C-alpha cells in the first residue's frame, strides 16, 4: 500500500529541521580546534625540486597591487598599491617549504601566457636566477642656525639580498620547453630588469639588479633555501 503523501512530507520537514541553522553551524566550526592549511608550510615543494616545484601565486601578471603572504594566518593580504606607474610583468609568488636570509620564502617570477589568481598554486620550472639587492635612501635635513638655511643630506643604507628565481610554467605549452634563461628574448629580460629597478623608486628605495644567472644557479638557490627551511623547522621543534 502506498503511504499517504502527508506522512512523506512530514518526514521530509522533520529531516530538514534536524540540520542546525546556518549561524549555529558557523559558531560550531569556529569553536573547533582545527587549523586551516598554510600554503607556506603545508603545501609540498614537489618531488622534482629543485628543477620543477610548486609556486603559490601572490601577485597576478598585470597587477599594480602588491599582495603578499601573511605568514601568521597563511592568507594572501594586500600590502600596498605600487607607488610607481608600473605593473607586474609576470605572475609572482613563492616556493613553499623554502626559507631565505630575510626570513621569507624564496620568491619566483613565473613566465606564462595568462594571469593567475592570487592564492592559486602551479608547477614551475626554474630557468635562471636574478640576483637583486634592495637599498633604502634616508633623507636628513640639517639646519644651520647662524644663516637660517637648511642642508639636505642623503644616506643610502646597506642593501639586503632579495634574489628571485626566474621560472616558466611547467604546464604552459608555449613556455614549458624553455630550459635556461638565455633562451628568452633579450627584450623580455630587459622588461623584467626595468620593472624591478623602477617599482620602488617613488618609495625612496632603490633596487640593484645584477646580471641574470643560468638555471644551474637557480637550482642551487632552491636547494639552499630548502636546507634553511629544514634547519628552521628543526630549531622550532627544539624550542
C-alpha positions as CSV (number, residue, x, y, z in Angstrom):
1,X,0.0,0.0,0.0
2,X,1.3,3.5,-1.0
3,X,1.9,5.6,2.2
4,X,-0.1,8.9,2.4
5,X,1.6,11.9,0.9
6,X,1.2,13.8,4.2
7,X,3.5,11.3,6.0
8,X,6.2,11.7,3.4
9,X,6.0,15.5,3.7
10,X,6.2,15.4,7.5
11,X,9.3,13.1,7.3
12,X,11.0,15.5,4.9
13,X,10.2,18.5,7.1
14,X,11.5,16.7,10.2
15,X,14.7,15.8,8.4
16,X,15.3,19.5,7.4
17,X,14.6,20.7,10.9
18,X,17.4,18.4,12.2
19,X,20.0,20.5,10.4
20,X,21.2,23.3,12.7
21,X,20.6,26.9,11.4
22,X,23.5,28.5,9.5
23,X,24.6,30.8,12.3
24,X,24.9,27.8,14.7
25,X,27.0,25.9,12.2
26,X,29.3,28.8,11.8
27,X,29.7,29.2,15.6
28,X,30.3,25.5,15.9
29,X,33.0,25.4,13.2
30,X,34.7,28.4,14.9
31,X,35.0,26.7,18.2
32,X,36.7,23.6,16.8
33,X,40.4,23.5,17.5
34,X,41.4,22.9,13.8
35,X,44.0,24.7,11.7
36,X,43.5,25.7,8.1
37,X,46.1,24.6,5.6
38,X,49.0,27.0,5.4
39,X,50.4,27.5,1.8
40,X,54.0,28.0,3.0
41,X,54.2,25.0,5.4
42,X,51.5,22.5,4.4
43,X,51.9,22.6,0.6
44,X,54.8,20.3,-0.6
45,X,57.5,21.7,-2.8
46,X,57.1,18.8,-5.2
47,X,59.0,15.6,-6.0
48,X,61.0,17.1,-8.9
49,X,62.6,20.0,-6.9
50,X,64.9,21.9,-7.3
51,X,64.2,21.9,-11.1
52,X,60.4,21.8,-11.0
53,X,58.5,22.9,-8.0
54,X,55.2,24.2,-6.7
55,X,54.7,28.0,-6.6
56,X,52.0,29.8,-4.7
57,X,51.0,32.9,-6.7
58,X,50.7,36.1,-4.7
59,X,50.5,38.7,-7.5
60,X,48.9,38.3,-10.9
61,X,50.5,39.3,-14.1
62,X,49.4,42.9,-14.9
63,X,48.6,43.8,-11.3
64,X,49.6,47.1,-9.7
65,X,48.5,45.8,-6.2
66,X,51.3,44.3,-4.1
67,X,49.8,41.2,-2.5
68,X,51.9,39.1,-0.1
69,X,51.6,36.1,2.2
70,X,50.6,36.8,5.7
71,X,52.9,34.4,7.5
72,X,50.8,34.1,10.6
73,X,47.4,33.2,9.0
74,X,48.5,31.8,5.6
75,X,46.1,34.2,3.9
76,X,47.1,36.5,1.0
77,X,46.9,40.1,2.1
78,X,47.1,43.5,0.3
79,X,50.5,45.0,1.3
80,X,50.2,48.2,-0.8
81,X,49.4,49.6,-4.2
82,X,52.6,50.3,-6.1
83,X,53.8,53.9,-5.9
84,X,55.1,53.9,-9.5
85,X,53.2,53.7,-12.7
86,X,54.2,50.1,-13.4
87,X,52.5,46.7,-13.2
88,X,54.0,43.2,-12.6
89,X,55.2,41.8,-15.9
90,X,54.5,38.2,-14.9
91,X,52.9,36.1,-12.2
92,X,54.8,36.4,-8.9
93,X,54.9,34.2,-5.9
94,X,56.9,32.0,-3.6
95,X,58.1,28.4,-3.2
96,X,56.6,26.5,-0.3
97,X,58.8,25.0,2.4
98,X,61.7,27.3,1.5
99,X,63.4,30.0,3.5
100,X,65.8,32.8,2.7
101,X,68.1,35.0,4.8
102,X,65.3,37.7,5.1
103,X,63.0,35.1,6.9
104,X,60.7,34.9,3.9
105,X,60.1,32.0,1.4
106,X,62.0,32.1,-1.9
107,X,60.5,34.5,-4.5
108,X,59.7,33.4,-8.0
109,X,58.7,35.2,-11.2
110,X,56.7,32.8,-13.4
111,X,56.6,33.5,-17.1
112,X,53.4,32.1,-18.8
113,X,50.6,33.2,-21.1
114,X,47.9,34.0,-18.6
115,X,47.5,35.9,-15.3
116,X,46.8,33.6,-12.3
117,X,44.6,34.5,-9.3
118,X,46.4,35.2,-6.0
119,X,46.3,32.2,-3.7
120,X,46.4,29.5,-6.5
121,X,49.4,27.3,-7.0
122,X,51.1,25.9,-10.1
123,X,54.1,23.9,-11.2
124,X,57.0,26.0,-12.3
125,X,60.4,25.1,-13.9
126,X,63.4,27.2,-12.9
127,X,65.4,28.6,-15.9
128,X,67.5,31.3,-14.1
129,X,68.3,33.4,-11.1
130,X,68.0,37.2,-10.9
131,X,70.4,38.5,-8.1
132,X,68.9,41.6,-6.6
133,X,69.7,43.9,-3.7
134,X,67.2,46.2,-2.0
135,X,68.6,49.6,-0.9
136,X,66.8,52.4,1.0
137,X,67.5,56.1,0.9
138,X,67.2,58.1,4.1
139,X,66.9,61.9,4.0
140,X,68.2,64.2,6.8
141,X,67.6,67.9,7.0
142,X,70.2,69.9,8.8
143,X,69.6,73.4,10.0
144,X,72.4,75.9,10.2
145,X,71.2,78.4,12.7
146,X,73.6,81.2,12.0
147,X,72.5,81.6,8.4
148,X,69.0,80.1,8.9
149,X,69.4,77.8,6.0
150,X,68.9,74.0,5.6
151,X,71.1,71.4,4.1
152,X,69.5,68.1,2.8
153,X,71.8,65.1,3.4
154,X,71.1,61.8,1.6
155,X,72.2,58.5,3.0
156,X,71.9,55.1,1.3
157,X,71.6,52.2,3.7
158,X,73.4,48.8,3.2
159,X,71.5,46.7,0.7
160,X,69.7,43.4,1.6
161,X,69.8,40.4,-0.8
162,X,66.4,39.7,-2.4
163,X,67.2,37.2,-5.2
164,X,64.4,36.0,-7.4
165,X,64.0,32.7,-9.3
166,X,63.0,33.2,-12.9
167,X,60.8,30.3,-14.0
168,X,58.3,29.2,-16.6
169,X,55.0,27.4,-16.0
170,X,55.7,23.7,-16.4
171,X,52.2,23.2,-17.8
172,X,52.0,26.0,-20.3
173,X,52.6,24.7,-23.8
174,X,54.1,28.0,-25.0
175,X,56.8,28.1,-22.4
176,X,57.3,24.7,-20.9
177,X,60.1,23.8,-23.4
178,X,62.4,26.6,-22.1
179,X,65.3,25.2,-20.0
180,X,67.6,28.2,-19.5
181,X,67.2,32.0,-19.2
182,X,69.4,32.6,-22.2
183,X,66.7,31.1,-24.4
184,X,64.3,34.0,-23.6
185,X,64.2,37.0,-25.9
186,X,66.6,39.8,-24.7
187,X,63.7,42.3,-24.6
188,X,61.8,40.1,-22.2
189,X,64.8,40.1,-19.8
190,X,65.1,43.9,-20.3
191,X,61.5,44.3,-19.3
192,X,61.9,42.2,-16.1
193,X,65.1,44.1,-15.1
194,X,63.5,47.5,-15.7
195,X,60.4,46.7,-13.7
196,X,62.4,45.7,-10.6
197,X,64.7,48.7,-11.0
198,X,61.8,51.1,-11.1
199,X,58.9,49.8,-9.0
200,X,60.2,51.1,-5.6
201,X,61.8,54.4,-6.7
202,X,58.9,56.5,-5.5
203,X,59.2,54.9,-2.1
204,X,62.8,56.3,-1.7
205,X,64.1,52.8,-2.3
206,X,66.5,51.6,-5.0
207,X,66.9,48.1,-6.4
208,X,70.1,46.9,-7.9
209,X,69.7,44.1,-10.4
210,X,72.8,42.2,-11.3
211,X,73.4,40.0,-14.3
212,X,71.0,37.1,-14.8
213,X,72.4,33.7,-13.9
214,X,71.8,30.4,-15.6
215,X,69.4,27.6,-14.5
216,X,72.2,25.8,-12.5
217,X,72.4,28.7,-10.1
218,X,68.7,28.7,-9.7
219,X,68.8,25.1,-8.7
220,X,71.5,25.8,-6.1
221,X,69.4,28.7,-4.7
222,X,66.3,26.5,-4.4
223,X,68.3,23.7,-2.6
224,X,69.9,26.3,-0.3
225,X,66.5,27.6,0.7
226,X,65.2,24.1,1.3
227,X,68.2,23.5,3.7
228,X,67.5,26.7,5.5
229,X,63.8,25.8,5.9
230,X,64.7,22.4,7.2
231,X,67.1,24.0,9.8
232,X,64.3,26.4,10.8
233,X,61.9,23.5,11.4
234,X,64.4,21.6,13.5
235,X,65.1,24.7,15.6
236,X,61.4,25.3,16.0
237,X,60.8,21.8,17.2
238,X,63.7,22.1,19.7
239,X,62.1,25.2,21.2
